[in-house]
Amino acid sequence: MNVSDQRYESSALDHVLILAPYRKDADYLGRLLRDHDIGVRVGTQADDLDELLAASPGVLVATHEALTPGIIAAVAGHLQAQPSWSEIPIVVLLDRASRPEQVRAELGRVWPRARLLFYQRPVTTVELASGVQSALLARLRQRDVRDHIAKEIELRRELNHRVKNILASVTSIFEMTRRGATSMDAFAEDFRGRLGALDKVHSAVFRSEGDSTSISEIAQLTFDPYLLHGEDRIVAHGPPVVLSREPGTTLALCLHELATNAIKYGALSQPKGQVRFNWTLSDDDEPDLAIVWQEQGGPVVEEPTRAGYGTRYIRSALASIFGTKPLIVFDKAGLRCEASGPFSRVAGQPLTHGRVKPE
């Protein structure tokens, strides 16, 4: 098919393909649509029709003379290959001597997946341009439906993924808490607290724009229950740093375990005890993120004979997000936990609205 040198909109579905074997008809229709700011491609022969159809025209305009068996079959094949959301509009310009009902019936049979519009020539310029523009609008609405369906499918997949992850986390927390519990009351208290920590950070992530949250907000949400009578028993400090969802959730659970351990056995079990949680970013082109948990003012620390749930979880969880094992030191003056790794492993999208500022 000879393609005339017409303006072609590269955006899929936004141009019109004109099928007209007579050059006079092709030039007239192309000029008419261009005058109404409609992108067009024009073919006058059937040789390259498959290529032109593959360019995903938004609308087909075919003269009566173009309805040859070869073109009808090629268009039928294109329609058959359409995705489920698509119903391409086809504008057919019938000649004065044609039998409209017969043509309508035959094209409706061979092109069942098309939105057919028929005009009897001669047709006014305004009428034809308006019909093509309406057809393009209908096509664009079909594309909107396609995008909506694709987005809905993606959201369902993401929801399924998140639900599975949450259920896996809850199952893991339940099993580890059960193995370490000494009584039903102790189990209920620990399990409730760990689920609360998980809930808080998930709430923070969903309140944020996108799938990110700041370390400062994670720290505030996790430590708020331990700030009694205005006393800052846990002091958090660090630069503005934003984490993606999964590292943020993991860090929150680790901080919850450290805080719970400090209340039961460490610095927060004593009136004057205190915890400092700091995070830093190196100045390198590819910076490292480092976190430090340091307790002081508590009872003399003794290394346990066996690692409990909290210690095992912290070691495993921090290693998974930073790529290296954390350092947990049972120093007599106070427990110390350090972890570091490439910031690129945990980085989230920058937040675009106000968040909790670091101290």
FIZADREN-827356 format. One record per residue (C-alpha): residue in three letters; x, y, z. Coordinates in Angstrom, 3 decimals, always signed. Layout:
BEGIN
> ALA:X:Y:Z
...
END
This chain:
BEGIN
> MET:+0.000:+0.000:+0.000
> ASN:+1.387:+3.421:-0.943
> VAL:+1.439:+5.669:+2.106
> SER:+0.981:+9.360:+1.469
> ASP:+3.165:+11.930:+3.212
> GLN:+0.604:+12.897:+5.843
> ARG:+1.043:+13.930:+9.481
> TYR:+1.177:+10.844:+11.692
> GLU:+0.557:+10.938:+15.417
> SER:+2.911:+8.415:+17.033
> SER:+0.654:+7.926:+20.046
> ALA:-1.212:+4.644:+19.649
> LEU:-4.919:+4.878:+18.798
> ASP:-4.799:+8.626:+18.153
> HIS:-4.601:+8.608:+14.365
> VAL:-6.974:+7.662:+11.554
> LEU:-6.135:+5.159:+8.835
> ILE:-7.814:+6.018:+5.515
> LEU:-8.352:+3.182:+3.031
> ALA:-9.090:+4.631:-0.392
> PRO:-7.842:+3.142:-3.668
> TYR:-8.452:+6.349:-5.631
> ARG:-5.855:+9.052:-5.071
> LYS:-8.430:+11.824:-5.392
> ASP:-10.545:+10.365:-2.564
> ALA:-7.460:+9.709:-0.439
> ASP:-6.149:+13.254:-0.825
> TYR:-9.539:+14.802:-0.111
> LEU:-10.185:+12.767:+3.053
> GLY:-6.635:+13.308:+4.314
> ARG:-6.866:+17.070:+3.797
> LEU:-10.302:+17.235:+5.448
> LEU:-9.120:+15.455:+8.602
> ARG:-5.845:+17.369:+8.801
> ASP:-7.815:+20.606:+8.675
> HIS:-9.566:+19.405:+11.855
> ASP:-6.269:+18.567:+13.600
> ILE:-6.677:+14.818:+13.206
> GLY:-3.564:+12.768:+12.512
> VAL:-3.868:+10.489:+9.466
> ARG:-2.186:+7.817:+7.416
> VAL:-3.520:+7.096:+3.972
> GLY:-3.237:+3.933:+1.916
> THR:-4.272:+3.578:-1.679
> GLN:-3.266:-0.056:-2.271
> ALA:-3.512:-3.270:-0.268
> ASP:+0.141:-4.343:-0.294
> ASP:+1.188:-2.894:+3.071
> LEU:-2.140:-2.993:+4.885
> ASP:-0.860:-5.334:+7.617
> GLU:+1.894:-2.858:+8.497
> LEU:-0.529:+0.055:+8.619
> LEU:-2.956:-1.872:+10.837
> ALA:-0.102:-2.897:+13.122
> ALA:+0.432:+0.812:+13.875
> SER:-2.817:+0.647:+15.906
> PRO:-4.987:+3.304:+14.234
> GLY:-7.712:+4.741:+16.410
> VAL:-10.279:+4.743:+13.599
> LEU:-10.499:+3.262:+10.086
> VAL:-12.131:+5.267:+7.302
> ALA:-12.837:+3.178:+4.208
> THR:-14.419:+4.213:+0.938
> HIS:-16.834:+1.818:-0.735
> GLU:-14.239:+1.121:-3.440
> ALA:-11.734:-0.065:-0.799
> LEU:-13.989:-2.920:+0.316
> THR:-12.225:-5.575:-1.760
> PRO:-12.064:-9.212:-0.547
> GLY:-8.359:-8.788:+0.299
> ILE:-8.867:-5.655:+2.414
> ILE:-11.979:-7.067:+4.090
> ALA:-10.033:-10.210:+5.054
> ALA:-7.026:-8.223:+6.308
> VAL:-9.206:-5.979:+8.473
> ALA:-11.089:-9.024:+9.773
> GLY:-7.804:-10.584:+10.865
> HIS:-6.791:-7.362:+12.635
> LEU:-10.130:-7.198:+14.435
> GLN:-9.878:-10.819:+15.506
> ALA:-6.475:-10.129:+17.071
> GLN:-7.754:-7.157:+19.100
> PRO:-7.450:-7.377:+22.874
> SER:-10.692:-7.895:+24.783
> TRP:-11.116:-4.195:+25.647
> SER:-10.928:-3.070:+22.013
> GLU:-13.738:-2.392:+19.547
> ILE:-12.215:-0.335:+16.764
> PRO:-14.565:+2.151:+15.030
> ILE:-14.771:+1.819:+11.235
> VAL:-16.333:+4.594:+9.169
> VAL:-17.572:+3.351:+5.787
> LEU:-18.379:+5.810:+2.980
> LEU:-20.934:+4.134:+0.727
> ASP:-21.417:+5.218:-2.866
> ARG:-24.755:+6.464:-4.094
> ALA:-25.602:+3.314:-6.059
> SER:-24.890:+0.848:-3.244
> ARG:-27.418:-1.190:-1.304
> PRO:-26.756:+0.080:+2.253
> GLU:-28.621:-2.659:+4.129
> GLN:-26.844:-5.398:+2.240
> VAL:-23.416:-3.833:+2.880
> ARG:-24.217:-3.295:+6.563
> ALA:-25.291:-6.904:+6.986
> GLU:-22.242:-8.341:+5.224
> LEU:-19.679:-6.154:+7.073
> GLY:-21.425:-6.806:+10.378
> ARG:-20.948:-10.513:+9.721
> VAL:-17.250:-10.414:+8.720
> TRP:-16.272:-7.601:+11.140
> PRO:-18.206:-8.520:+14.307
> ARG:-15.694:-6.835:+16.626
> ALA:-15.972:-3.381:+15.112
> ARG:-18.036:-0.290:+15.841
> LEU:-19.437:+0.359:+12.338
> LEU:-20.580:+3.799:+11.177
> PHE:-22.006:+4.277:+7.659
> TYR:-22.326:+7.451:+5.603
> GLN:-23.975:+7.715:+2.193
> ARG:-22.029:+9.942:-0.187
> PRO:-22.114:+12.793:-0.764
> VAL:-21.524:+13.598:+2.944
> THR:-20.904:+17.076:+4.274
> THR:-17.475:+17.991:+5.619
> VAL:-18.857:+18.895:+9.037
> GLU:-20.814:+15.661:+9.317
> LEU:-17.840:+13.468:+8.400
> ALA:-15.354:+15.327:+10.604
> SER:-17.756:+15.209:+13.535
> GLY:-18.327:+11.487:+13.065
> VAL:-14.605:+10.722:+12.954
> GLN:-13.907:+12.880:+16.009
> SER:-16.697:+11.120:+17.928
> ALA:-15.253:+7.772:+16.889
> LEU:-11.793:+8.814:+18.113
> LEU:-13.280:+9.927:+21.411
> ALA:-14.997:+6.555:+21.798
> ARG:-11.662:+4.870:+21.044
> LEU:-9.869:+6.921:+23.664
> ARG:-12.539:+5.957:+26.185
> GLN:-11.884:+2.333:+25.331
> ARG:-8.209:+2.954:+26.073
> ASP:-9.173:+4.484:+29.429
> VAL:-11.102:+1.310:+30.207
> ARG:-8.044:-0.730:+29.204
> ASP:-5.811:+1.304:+31.533
> HIS:-8.345:+1.000:+34.345
> ILE:-8.524:-2.780:+33.929
> ALA:-4.725:-3.049:+33.860
> LYS:-4.443:-0.903:+36.991
> GLU:-7.111:-2.923:+38.781
> ILE:-5.323:-6.169:+37.946
> GLU:-2.032:-4.737:+39.201
> LEU:-3.674:-3.504:+42.404
> ARG:-5.218:-6.913:+43.004
> ARG:-1.839:-8.569:+42.544
> GLU:-0.208:-6.082:+44.898
> LEU:-2.978:-6.558:+47.469
> ASN:-2.597:-10.319:+47.247
> HIS:+1.172:-9.972:+47.676
> ARG:+0.821:-7.681:+50.677
> VAL:-1.798:-9.826:+52.384
> LYS:+0.402:-12.895:+51.980
> ASN:+3.391:-11.017:+53.388
> ILE:+1.376:-9.757:+56.364
> LEU:-0.036:-13.217:+57.081
> ALA:+3.467:-14.699:+56.838
> SER:+4.761:-12.062:+59.274
> VAL:+1.908:-12.682:+61.721
> THR:+2.428:-16.442:+61.517
> SER:+6.149:-16.054:+62.160
> ILE:+5.566:-13.678:+65.079
> PHE:+3.006:-16.066:+66.571
> GLU:+5.255:-19.116:+66.363
> MET:+8.353:-17.383:+67.728
> THR:+6.376:-15.726:+70.535
> ARG:+4.720:-19.024:+71.444
> ARG:+8.070:-20.838:+71.698
> GLY:+9.487:-18.175:+73.997
> ALA:+6.422:-17.692:+76.216
> THR:+6.476:-18.781:+79.860
> SER:+2.749:-18.252:+80.420
> MET:-0.415:-17.463:+78.545
> ASP:-0.432:-13.916:+79.919
> ALA:+3.169:-13.356:+78.842
> PHE:+2.406:-14.770:+75.405
> ALA:-0.648:-12.512:+74.977
> GLU:+1.259:-9.405:+76.061
> ASP:+4.250:-10.039:+73.804
> PHE:+2.137:-11.071:+70.822
> ARG:-0.148:-8.037:+71.174
> GLY:+2.821:-5.699:+71.362
> ARG:+4.512:-7.127:+68.292
> LEU:+1.325:-6.937:+66.247
> GLY:+0.900:-3.352:+67.403
> ALA:+4.363:-2.465:+66.140
> LEU:+3.552:-4.063:+62.787
> ASP:+0.254:-2.157:+62.589
> LYS:+1.854:+1.206:+63.369
> VAL:+4.460:+1.109:+60.647
> HIS:+1.965:-0.170:+58.061
> SER:-0.293:+2.755:+58.977
> ALA:+2.630:+5.143:+58.525
> VAL:+3.445:+3.745:+55.094
> PHE:-0.144:+3.960:+53.849
> ARG:-0.499:+7.532:+55.115
> SER:+2.553:+8.570:+53.142
> GLU:+2.530:+9.409:+49.451
> GLY:+3.774:+6.374:+47.621
> ASP:+5.298:+3.382:+49.408
> SER:+7.872:+5.065:+51.641
> THR:+8.199:+6.375:+55.179
> SER:+10.916:+8.170:+57.141
> ILE:+13.090:+6.670:+59.856
> SER:+12.112:+9.533:+62.158
> GLU:+8.417:+8.646:+61.828
> ILE:+9.135:+4.945:+62.296
> ALA:+11.033:+5.813:+65.478
> GLN:+8.291:+8.093:+66.788
> LEU:+5.506:+5.572:+66.164
> THR:+7.503:+2.748:+67.722
> PHE:+8.741:+4.659:+70.780
> ASP:+5.620:+6.704:+71.625
> PRO:+4.283:+4.104:+74.105
> TYR:+7.499:+4.384:+76.121
> LEU:+7.482:+8.166:+76.523
> LEU:+5.988:+8.456:+80.022
> HIS:+5.179:+11.775:+81.724
> GLY:+7.068:+13.719:+79.089
> GLU:+10.344:+11.923:+79.823
> ASP:+12.398:+11.069:+76.765
> ARG:+13.534:+7.642:+77.839
> ILE:+14.364:+6.873:+74.217
> VAL:+16.098:+9.632:+72.238
> ALA:+16.136:+9.282:+68.439
> HIS:+18.357:+11.398:+66.235
> GLY:+19.437:+11.387:+62.594
> PRO:+19.203:+13.111:+59.203
> PRO:+16.097:+12.978:+56.978
> VAL:+16.146:+9.436:+55.581
> VAL:+13.289:+7.736:+53.725
> LEU:+12.938:+3.962:+53.541
> SER:+10.840:+1.836:+51.229
> ARG:+7.979:-0.184:+52.702
> GLU:+9.559:-3.546:+53.503
> PRO:+12.798:-2.221:+55.080
> GLY:+10.711:+0.313:+57.026
> THR:+8.436:-2.420:+58.387
> THR:+11.403:-4.603:+59.292
> LEU:+13.213:-1.757:+61.064
> ALA:+10.085:-0.942:+63.090
> LEU:+9.787:-4.529:+64.288
> CYS:+13.474:-4.584:+65.214
> LEU:+13.129:-1.348:+67.205
> HIS:+10.069:-2.765:+68.939
> GLU:+12.027:-5.870:+69.956
> LEU:+14.925:-3.757:+71.253
> ALA:+12.563:-1.491:+73.203
> THR:+10.677:-4.467:+74.666
> ASN:+13.951:-6.088:+75.746
> ALA:+15.124:-2.791:+77.283
> ILE:+11.907:-2.532:+79.328
> LYS:+12.132:-6.109:+80.614
> TYR:+15.847:-6.507:+81.207
> GLY:+17.772:-3.431:+80.078
> ALA:+18.070:+0.315:+80.511
> LEU:+14.340:+1.053:+80.566
> SER:+13.842:-1.315:+83.503
> GLN:+15.576:+1.291:+85.714
> PRO:+14.222:+4.807:+86.536
> LYS:+17.363:+6.563:+85.244
> GLY:+17.996:+4.311:+82.302
> GLN:+18.010:+5.717:+78.790
> VAL:+18.331:+4.598:+75.204
> ARG:+19.791:+6.498:+72.273
> PHE:+18.859:+5.466:+68.735
> ASN:+20.939:+7.204:+66.037
> TRP:+21.197:+6.820:+62.289
> THR:+23.707:+8.372:+59.871
> LEU:+24.403:+8.543:+56.146
> SER:+27.976:+8.584:+54.867
> ASP:+29.146:+11.289:+52.451
> ASP:+30.110:+8.862:+49.672
> ASP:+28.660:+9.012:+46.163
> GLU:+26.929:+5.740:+47.032
> PRO:+26.296:+6.312:+50.754
> ASP:+25.997:+3.745:+53.512
> LEU:+23.222:+3.919:+56.093
> ALA:+24.245:+3.071:+59.652
> ILE:+22.031:+2.652:+62.729
> VAL:+23.113:+2.409:+66.376
> TRP:+21.032:+1.407:+69.429
> GLN:+22.831:+2.191:+72.694
> GLU:+21.495:+1.621:+76.204
> GLN:+22.880:+3.200:+79.377
> GLY:+21.931:+3.628:+83.029
> GLY:+20.403:+0.191:+83.380
> PRO:+21.433:-2.925:+85.283
> VAL:+24.708:-4.658:+84.547
> VAL:+24.297:-6.546:+81.297
> GLU:+25.131:-10.229:+81.083
> GLU:+25.215:-12.121:+77.819
> PRO:+22.439:-14.719:+77.804
> THR:+23.291:-18.385:+77.588
> ARG:+21.021:-18.740:+74.564
> ALA:+19.586:-16.228:+72.128
> GLY:+15.890:-15.498:+72.545
> TYR:+13.326:-14.684:+69.872
> GLY:+14.099:-10.965:+69.859
> THR:+17.852:-11.393:+69.395
> ARG:+17.423:-14.022:+66.694
> TYR:+14.855:-11.928:+64.858
> ILE:+16.960:-8.748:+65.023
> ARG:+20.052:-10.509:+63.700
> SER:+18.156:-12.120:+60.842
> ALA:+16.005:-9.097:+59.980
> LEU:+18.778:-6.471:+59.985
> ALA:+21.005:-8.774:+57.948
> SER:+18.249:-9.120:+55.358
> ILE:+17.794:-5.367:+54.843
> PHE:+21.428:-4.232:+55.127
> GLY:+23.141:-7.205:+53.484
> THR:+25.552:-7.684:+56.400
> LYS:+25.111:-9.148:+59.880
> PRO:+24.488:-6.628:+62.670
> LEU:+26.773:-6.327:+65.670
> ILE:+25.034:-6.990:+69.014
> VAL:+27.283:-6.344:+72.000
> PHE:+26.190:-7.323:+75.524
> ASP:+28.406:-4.722:+77.172
> LYS:+28.125:-4.483:+80.961
> ALA:+27.345:-0.748:+80.691
> GLY:+24.474:-1.344:+78.286
> LEU:+23.365:-3.301:+75.260
> ARG:+24.614:-1.983:+71.917
> CYS:+23.288:-2.920:+68.473
> GLU:+24.858:-1.637:+65.246
> ALA:+24.025:-2.322:+61.615
> SER:+25.054:-0.726:+58.336
> GLY:+24.902:-1.281:+54.619
> PRO:+24.349:+0.401:+51.243
> PHE:+21.551:+2.954:+51.435
> SER:+20.457:+1.884:+47.940
> ARG:+19.163:-1.404:+49.433
> VAL:+16.589:+0.339:+51.600
> ALA:+15.978:+3.734:+49.981
> GLY:+12.408:+4.861:+49.374
> GLN:+10.979:+7.656:+47.250
> PRO:+11.495:+11.127:+48.789
> LEU:+8.454:+12.304:+50.711
> THR:+6.713:+15.381:+49.314
> HIS:+5.031:+16.625:+52.440
> GLY:+5.947:+17.380:+56.030
> ARG:+7.022:+14.501:+58.233
> VAL:+8.354:+14.148:+61.759
> LYS:+11.679:+15.988:+61.949
> PRO:+14.717:+14.380:+63.590
> GLU:+15.950:+15.827:+66.855
END
